[in-house]
Amino acid sequence: MTHKQARRRFTAVLAVSMAAFLLASLGLAWADKNLQLPFFAPWLLVVVPVVALLVPLWAQWRYLGDIDEYLRSLELKAIFAGLVIVLVAASGWGYAELYIDVPHIEMYWLNPLYWIAYSIASTTLFYREGHQACKTV
């Protein structure tokens, strides 16, 4: 499989799973607000968006196996950059909430933060290294 094919497959799985995540999240919020759900129902319904979050991570793992060593090293750097941003943001804001009077931020924002940071890092690394594959996606 070429890098272009692997990247397109990863991007397609990412887009579909993020759409499913968004729909499941909005549906869960609507149901919680407008329906009288039994106590156990939200616990069962929360599984749907969580599974939708696991799918792109699995696709990313598969994508790493489909590309060569050089591209894999760039992707791993981008993944690491995304994780660094998430860890620094979570820890920094956590300390700010503890010691400073700042508004509380919900934990679910860490997932979109990771994907944004990863995407920026991946694009930056590919362009910085002069790799043409990112232009064909």
N, C-alpha and C positions, 0 to 999 in steps of 0.2 A: 504494500500500500504506500502510495506517495504521501509526502507531507501535506500536500494540498487536499487530498482525499481525507486524510486523518483529521485535519483541521476542520474541514466542512462537516464531517460526521460529529466531531466534538461540539462544534457550534450549533448544529441542529439539535442534538440531544440537550444541550444547555438551554436553548431557546424554548423547546417544548416543556422541559421540566420547570423552568422558571415561570412559564405561562400557567402550568398546572399548580405551581406553588401560589401564584398570585390569585388564581381563581379559588383555590381551596382556602386561602387566608381570608379573602373577601367573603366567601360563603360562610365560613366559620364565624366571622365577625357579625354578619347579618343574622345568622341563626341564633347566636348568643343574645343579640339585641332584640329580635322580633319574635322568637319562639320560646316557649316554656320547655326547655330541655331537661330531661331527668339528670340527676347528679352525675351519672357515669358517662353520659353522651359526649360532653366536651372532651373527656379523657380519650374516648375512642376516636373522635373526629380530629383531634390534634395530631394523630398519627399520619393523616394524609399529607399535610404540608411538610411534616418532618421527613417522610419518605421522599417527597418531591425535592427536598434539599439534599438528600443522600445520592440521588441519581446523578447530578452533575459532578459530584466528587468521584463517583465510580467512573463516569465518562472521562474525567480528567486522568484518572489512574490508567484507564485503557489507552488514552491518547499518548501518555508517556511511554507506553510499551510499543506504540506504533511508529515512533519517530526515531531518528538516529541519535547517536550520543551527543553530538554538538547541540542539536535542537533541544534535546532532553535537558542538557545543562542550562540552556536559556530559560526553558519552562520552569525548571526547579528553582532558578533564581527568582523568577516572577512569583511563583507560589510562596517562596520564602518571604519576599517583599510584602505580599498580601498578608501573610500571617504576622509579620512584624508590625505592620500598620494596625491590625486588629488587636494584637496584644498590647501595644503601646496605648492605643486609644482606650481600650477597656480598663487597663490599669490606671492610666492617667486620669480618666474621667471618674473612676471609682475612688481614687484618692481625693479628687476635687469634691465629689459628693460627700465624702467622709469629713473633710476638714474645711470646706468652703461651702457657702450657701449657693449651690448651683442647682438647676432643675435636674430631676431624675431622667435618665434616658433608658428606655427599655432594651433588654439584651438582644431582642430579635433584629435590631439594626446592625449587629455585628456581621451577619451574613451578607447583606448587600454591600457593606463596607469592604469585606474581603474581596468580593467579586469585582468591585470597582477598582480597588487597589491592585488586584491581580491583573486586570485588563490593562490598566495604565502601565504597569511594570512590564507586562509581556510585550505590548506594542512598543514601548520605549526601548527595551532590550533588543528586539528584532530590528528596529530601524537603526539603532546605534551600531549594531553589528553589521549593518548593511545587507541583511538577509532579505531576499526578494519574496520568500514564501508568504510573509504576512500581507503582502500586497495583493495576493491572489485569492484571499478569502472572500 
